[in-house]
């Protein structure tokens, strides 16, 4: 981490490392990759939640209502 401005929510990183998902997954044994995918999803959720004000976060009921729009609008 090169710089961090917590009040403004900015972080400057050099990179996230040199290991890509495609380098570390086991292509011959897809089931063995589940822990890696779960870690990636957890990281994405953490990043996303950190950028959304508490008042705007989706609770389960609101998320379900929004997801129910997909079939209606053909998305």
N, C-alpha and C positions, 0 to 999 in steps of 0.2 A: 504494500500500500504506500503510495507516494504522498497522498494528501487526503484529509478527511474534514469535511465541514458538516458536523452533525446537525446543527440548527437548520441548515438549508437542505440537508439530505444528499450531499454529494460526496462521492469517494472516487479518487483517482488511483487506478491500479496499473501496474505495468502490463500484466496479463493474468490469465487464470491457469497458467502452466502450459507444459508442452504435451501433455497426455490428452488426446482427444478420445471421445467415446468410441470412435471407430477403431482406435488403436488397442483399446483395452478389453473390448467385448470378446467373448468366445463365440466366434461365428459357427463353430461346429457343435456347440451345446447352448442353444438359445436360452434354455431354462436357467442356466447358471448366471445369466446376466441380470436377473430380476433385482438383486440388491443394488446393482449399479444404477439401474433405471429408477428405482425408488429414491436413491440418494439424489439423483438429478432432479426428480420431481420435487422433492423436499426443498432443494436449493432454489428452484424457480419459484415455488410458493413463498418462501421466505423473502426473496427479492421483491416479488410482486406486492406482498403485504406491507413491506417497509415503505413502499411508495404511495400507498393509499391511506388517506386520513381515516382515523377510526370511525368517523361519522359516515363514511361512504362505503365501508366494507359490507359485503353481502352476507346476510345470515342465510340459514338453510331455506327458509320460506321464500325469501326474495330470489334466491338462486333458482329454486324450483319454478317459480313463476316465470322467470326469464327463460329458462330452458324449455318450458312448455310452449314458448312462442316459435321455436324452431319448426315443428311440424306445420303450424298454422301458416307461416310465411314461406315455407319451402326452402329454408336455409339448410 
